């Protein structure tokens, strides 16, 4: 673990692939399932968790693949709340998984995320960002199966940052997994590996407050990050909404992940 690099930038410092935008019209657009309206930016429509299907044209964006990075651990818990008591501002994620060819939502897909805490430390690798804290090996890791509307609701905290990277969350989408008796999963097929990104204005407000302000590592901005390519939602940029009048109240984050089913 001591040899693990702090910067998860690949050698070419660019996303693995750039994908095209596909336009669905007529009968194809009508296949959009309840609760999975895809907007022109690729984000989940925020009006309601159960929005009626749309018959108008829709844009289905294949979400760009991004590097997995050095901090992935196999076989993490299937659970809706991954915080394990870590301090930080609440983050309520609603990630919708759709087939990029048809815009149809995909149910029973495992959406798995992992990210660092407010001090930039990953579970299983605590100390790599210069902080000494307990390491469960599982905090801020895990995921859930998408519901009938293709939505994975996950509760976590707003991530911190570490050397060389902007604030981000890693994400994988699997299908066909087997849930295990210990609350984890095995098998299945991996459809997508990517990252979720955060608006710089919001991050600046969060980073100025405790516990994030205790992280003295210089924060790389979104514009200077070596992985994010300024592609908006297609590159994993979340739509954030404040849950209260102060950043400490937390945020909701929504995004539609367009994936190839093969």
MOKA-V213181 format. One record per run of one state. SS is the DSSP state (H for helix, E for strand, L for the rest). FROM is the first residue (numbers start at 1). TO is the last residue. If there is no record, write none. Layout:
ss,from,to
SS,FROM,TO
SS,FROM,TO
This chain:
ss,from,to
L,1,20
E,21,24
L,25,26
H,27,30
L,31,37
E,38,38
L,39,43
E,44,44
L,45,57
E,58,61
L,62,77
E,78,78
L,79,80
E,81,81
L,82,89
E,90,99
L,100,104
E,105,105
L,106,109
E,110,114
L,115,140
E,141,145
L,146,150
E,151,157
L,158,167
E,168,175
L,176,177
E,178,179
L,180,184
E,185,186
L,187,188
E,189,197
L,198,199
H,200,207
L,208,211
H,212,214
L,215,221
H,222,224
L,225,231
H,232,235
L,236,236
E,237,237
L,238,238
E,239,242
L,243,246
H,247,249
L,250,250
E,251,259
L,260,262
